[in-house]
């Protein structure tokens, strides 16, 4: 059985208040590095990865700019029925809105 892919999100793009893209890359877990570096990915593609069972984690920068794994990302549905993203668990300074913008 093939291993599930693990993706990391490093930044987000909004159109007004609506999340539209994420900088998402494929993580090489064996070497703690990028297998595919983050590129702009439409929200619908991120949601598709989650629905297909892939794991996506948030990646927060520290003061030196190094990335550290944060909570997993999940699909969230807004009251009007629009799909967006949320973190499985939020902590101070570790909400989806705390990720850098691009």
N, C-alpha and C positions, 0 to 999 in steps of 0.2 A: 504494500500500500504506500502510495506517495505521501510525503510529508506535506502538511498544509503550508501554504505560503504565508509569510508574515511580512506585512507592509508597515512602513512608518510614515506619519504625516508630520512635516516640519513647519508648515506655514499655511495660511488660509487666505482666500480672496473673497471679498464680499461685493455684491452689487446692492448698495443701500444697506439694509439690515439682513439681506438674504445671502447665505453662504452659496457660492457658485463654483468654486474650485479649491482644490487642496494640492499642496506640493507633496506628492506621494512617491515613495521609492520602495523597492523590494529589498528586504534585509537578509543578509547572509548571516544566519544565526551561528554557524560554526566558527566564523571568523570575526564576529561582532563588527561587521562593516556593511557597506552597501553592495548588494549584488547588482542592482540597477539604481543609479542615483535618482533622487527625487526630481520629478518633472510635474508641470501643471497638469492636473487630472480633473476632469469635469465631475461635479458632485454625483451625477447619475452613475458614473463608472465606479466611484468609491462605494456607493450604495450597492451596486451589483456585486462587487468583491465581497462585501459583508454578507449579502443574501446567499452567495455561493459557499459561505462557510470559511472564508479566509479571515485571518486575524489581522487587525489594523491597530497599531498603537500610536499614541501621541509621542512626539519627540521634542522635549523642551531644552532650549539652550541654557547653559550656565553662564557665569560672568565672563568666562574665557571664550565663549562661543562653542564649546563642545556640547554635543547633543547627549541627552540622557533619556532613557525610556520612561514614559509616563503611563498613565492608565490606558486601557483599551478604549477604542472608539466604537460607538454603536450607532445604529439608525434611530433617529427620533422623529416623531411626526408632530408637526405644529397643529394648533387647534383648527386651522383652516384646511388641514389635510396635506400640507406641503412636507415632503421629506427633507430632513436636514441631519446633521450629525451632533452627537453629544458624547461626553466621556462616561464610561461605565461608573466611575467614581470621581468626584471632584474634591479637591483639597485647596486650601488657600494658595493662590498663585499657580494653580494647576487646573484651571478650567479651559475649555476649548477657546474661549475668548482671549486667553492669555498667550496663545500661540502667536508668533509674528505674522504680519500681513505681507502679501506680495502683490 
